[in-house]
Amino acid sequence: MKKFPLVLVALALFVSISYSQQPTATPPEDQIVRISTDLIQIDVTVTDKNGKVVPGLGMDDFEVFENGVKQNLSGLQFMTRSVGGATIGGSTSRGATVDGVAVGGYSPSAVKPGENVTATPQKAAATTPGSTRRTIAIVVDDLTMSFGSVYYARQALRKFVDQQMQPGDLVAIIRTTGSIGALQQFTSDKALLIAAIDAIRWQPLTSEVEALVPVGQTARETTERFTSESNLVAAGSDGDPTGRLDNKKVHESVTQTKARDFNDLKTSNPIQTGMYAQASIGARRYVVQGMNDLPGRKVMMLFSDGFDITQDSSKSRTSVVYEMLQDLVEYANRSSVVVYTFDTRGLKSMSIQASDSTYEIIDGHRGQKEKMRTDDFKDKQDGLVYLAKQTGGQALLDSNDLNWGIQRSLDEQAGYYLLAYVPGADSFDASKRKFNKLEVKVKQPGLKVAYRTGFFSSGPIETATAIAGNQAEIIKALTSPFATNQISVNSNSMFVDEATGGTQMRSFIHIDPKDLTFTDVPDGWKTASFNIVAVAFGNNGVPIEQKEAEYMIKAKGPTFDTMMQKGFVYVLMVPIKSAGVYQYRVAVRDKTSGKVGSTGQIIEVPDLGKRKLTLSNIFAENVSMSVWQNIAAGKVGNGPGQLQVPSTLLYDTVLRKFVAGSVLRYGFEVYNAKGEVQSMPKLETQAQILQNDRVVVEGNLNKIDSSAQTDPKHVKVSGAIMLKDTLQPGDYLLKLTVSDRAGKQTATQVFPFEIVK
């Protein structure tokens, strides 16, 4: 099979932009904001104290500064979008051409100065590029959101779709943890969007149950307390060398350990937290890339628990996050994407909570720990504020009414100004200045202005050169979360480590054959040919590993009928050389019709070199109780007199749909267990079924019999747990815990699944 250079994939990750050859103040709607060596055009939102858009301003009302130097404006344009119930006035200008986008049946030229116009609700109709009013990408950062934040975000988004979304809106719901097939596309279909919202789940592997950093006693504080109490006993009742009994002074450890304790409080694993933040930013960049080709000024609404962008001289993980965020801002500004950020934690009390561990917190530390919690809370808001401000949006913080913030961001899209000026010769000279700072002022008092705060001096970001049609389709499907899903594709990628092949991602890819083109061949056979490409992107958006292949499927008779009903699963192995968090994407293309489908997810590959007890991902299969009883009795197999039962392991591992009253069989591998000399490790395992962080089924603690195995570094484990018939349809979690007595370690792995009728 002919290979195509996947370096083009890396190039396609960078946002492209069209550049004008002649300065103009009235660009077409599909090229509304430009940053080029010929013309700088800034989209500016002006609002009053109530957050309402203010029309009717002209060039004389604005002042634009680039790097502190006032610029001569060459044009002004007021773009009207009277939608969603927002009321805006007419537009006038002085010394500039006034034009607008006719939306909702109104023409800006027919509006008199100062006259208020409200869009009339219209009947739902098929959305076309010409009828699109607002393009809104809603990004839910479920990679790091707490359990409660996910719940409140889902409630707010449901209300948005039901009550705030208007005819003509193009909306996409995207999760940072991975794709959800066709639901990722921009659509005006509310049923599809509700289904996408319902698919948002709390991620127990990457996020916490509580939104606030827990308060507790560190090991250092425990030691200090024991020491001070011992001193009290040694000094007798007449002495108090610590000064704690009469409360005359605070324990000296409050000042001595403040900085160290703050680091302990913020996170127990800052490196891992930084990795997840980088993966989340990488997912947002995919969204911006997908929005680049859409017309006009676009809006991204980011729902997140925030992220720390603190920088220090040691080149910490957070400084890398900050640099990635700068790149994201540049992509967004060149793609005309305005970002509104929402802190899904809401308005929180920083005081000690019932869920905090306050047992014997050393005197004087209580208030300090509350302050540390407050500082951590604010630090995570800094990233949200930075992203919104730099792209001309707003950060909606400290509010338990997310829909109020959504409405405010929608109202601000009702109209905005497009200011243009010709840049100087040094604006794109990277040797003199890396970043050009912009400042926009409005002369009328009491008005608030939002705009993009600047642009980099690197000049135009070029896209890849011409790509062959078939290759371009696959590349677009791999690099954009909005690729056309003409083929239904689902996947579940599993981390495994093989004694000979090393660390790999074993991808189970389920394809709906009804979307493929089958050709009749002699003897009743039917064939279809398709391409599969899988790419693992690093946190910088560059392809790290890749696998591509061409396959033909052939079937006939009952086998073909069954396949058309259930689909088929293809297993793809992709080697992963380095530990880390990856964006893993798979694209399938039908060779005959050219249809393309894609899917993807966030995956984490652990570092086995650290010799820490680690579990592979979980493989699962659903069987009936009667079949399980025959399996347990040894009656199922390929031997003489045994029952042959078709395995559904591949389907169940991908689709993850199980039936109450049945048995869930599972399998996985254990790595880095410590055994005695010339013997297999002694391990114990326990399975639990959880729903909403509550155990609903608990299995027994079982010893693993590995006597028949010979490789202590790769211990294979299998088991089963019954799904009670009382379990209601919904989302559940299989949690497996393995204990290594010799190594004094434990490890866990989870498998999310759904109970269906």
JODA-V998157 format. One record per backbone hydrogen bond with DSSP energy under -1.0 kcal/mol. NH is the residue of the N-H (numbers start at 1). CO is the residue of the C=O. E is the energy in kcal/mol with one decimal. If there is no record, write none. Layout:
nh = <NH/NH>
co = <CO/CO>
e = <E/E>
This chain:
nh = <8/10/11/12/14/31/36/40/41/42/44/45/47/48/51/54/61/62/63/65/66/67/69/71/74/75/77/79/81/83/86/88/106/110/111/115/117/131/132/133/136/137/138/139/140/141/142/144/147/148/150/151/152/153/154/155/156/157/158/159/160/161/162/163/164/165/169/170/171/172/174/176/179/183/184/185/187/193/194/195/196/197/198/200/207/222/223/224/225/226/227/228/229/230/231/232/233/234/235/236/243/249/254/256/257/261/262/263/264/265/266/267/273/274/275/276/277/278/279/280/281/282/283/284/285/286/287/288/289/290/291/292/294/298/299/300/301/302/303/304/307/315/320/321/322/323/324/325/326/327/328/329/330/331/332/333/334/335/337/338/340/341/342/343/344/344/346/356/357/358/361/365/369/370/371/372/373/374/375/376/377/378/379/380/382/383/385/386/387/388/389/390/392/393/396/405/406/407/408/409/410/411/412/413/414/416/417/418/419/420/421/427/429/432/433/436/438/439/441/443/448/450/455/457/472/473/474/475/476/477/478/479/480/483/486/486/490/492/494/496/498/502/504/505/506/507/508/509/510/511/512/515/516/519/521/525/526/527/528/530/531/532/533/534/535/536/537/538/541/544/545/547/549/551/553/555/561/562/563/564/565/566/567/568/570/572/574/576/580/582/583/584/585/586/587/588/589/590/591/594/597/599/601/602/603/605/610/611/614/616/617/619/621/623/628/629/630/631/632/633/634/635/637/642/643/652/653/654/655/656/658/661/662/663/664/665/666/667/668/670/671/679/684/685/686/688/689/690/691/694/696/697/699/702/704/709/714/715/717/719/721/723/727/730/732/733/734/735/736/737/738/739/740/741/744/745/747/749/751/753/754/755/756>
co = <5/6/7/8/11/28/39/421/34/419/417/450/448/52/48/46/58/59/441/439/69/437/66/64/420/420/418/416/414/81/83/117/103/107/108/112/88/128/128/168/170/299/172/301/174/303/140/141/208/209/146/147/148/149/150/151/152/153/154/155/156/157/158/159/160/160/166/134/187/136/138/140/600/180/181/182/171/189/190/191/192/193/194/197/203/218/219/220/221/222/223/224/225/226/227/228/229/230/231/232/240/243/251/252/253/257/258/259/260/261/262/263/269/270/271/272/273/274/275/276/277/278/279/280/281/282/283/284/285/286/287/288/291/336/135/338/137/340/139/342/380/312/316/317/318/319/320/321/322/323/324/325/326/327/328/329/330/331/332/298/300/394/302/396/304/342/343/353/215/356/358/362/365/366/367/368/369/370/371/372/373/374/375/376/378/307/381/382/383/384/385/386/389/388/341/401/402/403/404/405/406/407/408/410/411/79/44/77/42/75/40/424/426/429/429/455/453/65/63/61/47/45/436/434/468/469/470/471/472/473/474/475/476/480/484/596/510/508/506/504/502/498/496/574/494/572/492/570/490/568/488/512/513/527/525/522/555/519/553/551/589/549/587/547/585/545/583/542/538/536/536/534/532/530/528/526/557/558/559/560/561/562/563/511/509/507/505/503/605/603/537/601/535/599/533/597/531/595/529/590/588/586/584/177/582/580/607/608/671/669/495/667/665/663/624/625/626/627/628/629/631/630/643/639/635/648/649/650/651/652/754/723/659/623/721/621/719/619/717/715/614/676/739/702/737/735/697/733/694/691/689/689/687/685/683/706/711/670/668/666/664/662/724/755/753/690/751/688/749/686/747/684/745/682/740/740/738/736/734/732/656/730/658>
e = <-1.7/-1.1/-1.9/-2.4/-1.4/-1.7/-1.9/-2.7/-2.6/-3.0/-3.3/-2.5/-2.6/-2.0/-1.9/-2.7/-1.6/-1.5/-2.1/-2.9/-2.8/-3.4/-1.7/-3.1/-2.9/-1.1/-1.4/-3.1/-4.3/-1.8/-1.6/-1.3/-1.0/-2.1/-1.4/-2.3/-2.1/-1.1/-1.0/-1.9/-3.1/-2.9/-3.1/-2.9/-3.0/-2.9/-2.3/-1.4/-1.0/-1.0/-2.2/-1.7/-2.3/-2.4/-2.2/-1.9/-2.3/-2.5/-2.1/-1.8/-2.1/-2.4/-2.4/-2.8/-1.5/-2.3/-2.0/-3.1/-2.4/-1.9/-2.8/-1.9/-1.6/-1.6/-2.0/-1.5/-2.4/-1.7/-2.5/-1.9/-2.0/-2.3/-2.4/-1.6/-1.6/-2.0/-2.0/-2.3/-2.4/-2.3/-2.3/-2.7/-2.7/-2.0/-2.0/-1.8/-2.0/-2.6/-2.2/-1.0/-1.2/-1.0/-2.1/-1.7/-2.4/-3.1/-2.0/-1.5/-1.8/-2.6/-2.3/-1.3/-2.2/-2.4/-2.0/-2.1/-2.0/-2.3/-2.3/-2.3/-2.2/-2.4/-1.9/-1.8/-1.8/-1.4/-1.5/-2.3/-2.5/-2.3/-1.6/-1.0/-1.3/-2.9/-2.5/-3.0/-2.9/-3.0/-2.9/-2.4/-1.9/-1.3/-1.3/-1.9/-2.0/-2.0/-2.3/-2.1/-1.9/-1.8/-2.1/-2.3/-2.1/-2.4/-2.6/-2.6/-2.1/-1.2/-2.8/-3.1/-3.1/-1.8/-2.9/-1.9/-2.3/-1.0/-1.6/-1.2/-1.7/-1.0/-1.6/-2.0/-2.7/-1.7/-1.9/-2.4/-2.3/-2.1/-2.6/-2.4/-2.3/-2.4/-2.5/-1.7/-1.1/-1.0/-2.4/-2.7/-2.2/-2.0/-2.7/-2.4/-1.1/-2.8/-3.3/-1.2/-2.1/-2.5/-2.2/-2.3/-2.2/-2.7/-1.8/-1.2/-1.8/-1.9/-3.4/-3.4/-2.8/-2.0/-2.2/-1.1/-1.5/-1.6/-1.8/-3.3/-2.9/-2.1/-2.8/-2.3/-2.9/-2.5/-1.8/-2.9/-3.0/-1.9/-1.6/-2.6/-2.5/-1.9/-1.9/-2.1/-1.6/-1.2/-1.2/-2.5/-2.3/-1.6/-2.1/-2.3/-2.2/-1.8/-2.8/-2.9/-3.1/-3.2/-2.1/-3.1/-3.2/-2.7/-1.9/-1.8/-1.6/-3.0/-2.6/-1.1/-2.4/-2.3/-1.8/-2.7/-2.6/-2.5/-2.4/-3.3/-2.6/-2.8/-3.5/-2.6/-2.1/-3.6/-1.4/-2.5/-2.2/-2.9/-2.9/-2.0/-2.0/-2.7/-2.2/-2.3/-1.4/-2.7/-2.9/-1.8/-3.0/-2.6/-2.2/-2.2/-2.0/-3.0/-2.4/-2.9/-2.6/-2.8/-2.7/-3.0/-2.2/-2.5/-2.0/-2.1/-2.5/-2.1/-2.2/-2.9/-2.4/-3.2/-1.3/-1.6/-2.1/-2.3/-1.7/-2.7/-2.4/-2.3/-2.3/-2.2/-1.7/-2.4/-2.9/-1.4/-1.5/-2.9/-2.7/-1.8/-3.6/-2.9/-2.2/-1.4/-3.1/-1.6/-3.0/-2.8/-1.4/-2.9/-2.7/-3.1/-2.6/-2.1/-2.3/-2.4/-3.2/-1.6/-2.0/-2.9/-2.0/-2.1/-3.2/-2.8/-2.5/-1.1/-3.0/-1.7/-3.2/-2.8/-2.7/-1.6/-1.2/-2.2/-2.9/-2.1/-1.8/-2.8/-1.6/-1.4/-2.9/-2.1/-2.4/-2.9/-2.9/-2.4/-2.9/-2.9/-3.2/-1.1/-1.1/-1.7/-2.1/-1.9/-2.1/-2.2/-2.4/-2.8/-3.0>
